[in-house]
Amino acid sequence: MAPRLTSAPRGGAGLEGMRERLAQIGGQLETRREGALFLTHLTAACTLGEGEQDQDQDVTDA
């Protein structure tokens, strides 16, 4: 059995845990219902690697 990492960030499970972890890096999680659908939208900063160009990206899973 692998040793448990005590330095790893702790947080709740599910959406609240995700919201807490995103907040730690300046991100956010938004949720809403549209009829029978439950939608989530998350935002997080992305650090560019060397030689990469800055560009906005919207990734949507339809």
N, C-alpha and C positions, 0 to 999 in steps of 0.2 A: 504494500500500500504506500503510495507516494505521500510525503509529508505535506501537511496543510500550510499554505502560504499565509502568514499572518500580516504581511505588508500589503496584500491586495485590498483594493477599495471594497468596502462593505456597503450593501444596499439592499433594498427590498426586491421582491420578485415582481415580475409583470410590468405593467405600464408605469406604476409609481417608481419602481426601481430604475426603469429606463429614463424616466423624467429626472430623477436624482442624479444619475450618472451623466446625462447630457448637460445638466445645470453646472456640474463640476468643470466642464470644459467650455462653458459659455453658450451651450446649445439650448434648444427647447423642444418640447413635444406638445403637439396640439392634437386633440381628439374631438370627433363630432359624429353625430348620426345623421344620415340622409336616408330617410325611409327605412328599409330593411338593412342598409349598409352601415357599418361602423368604420370610419375612416381615421387614419393617423397620418400626421405630417410631422416629420422631424427635421430639425435644422442643426447642423454642427459645422464648426470651422474645419477647414482642410488645409494642412500645411503642404505647400508645393515642394516637390523635389527639384533638384538642380536641373535646369534646362527646360522645366515645364512652364507653360504660359498660364497666366491667370484668366479664367473664364468661368462664368456662372453656369451651373449645371442643374437641371431639374430632372430627377429620376423618378418616373411615375410607373407604378406597376398597376396596370389596368386589368 
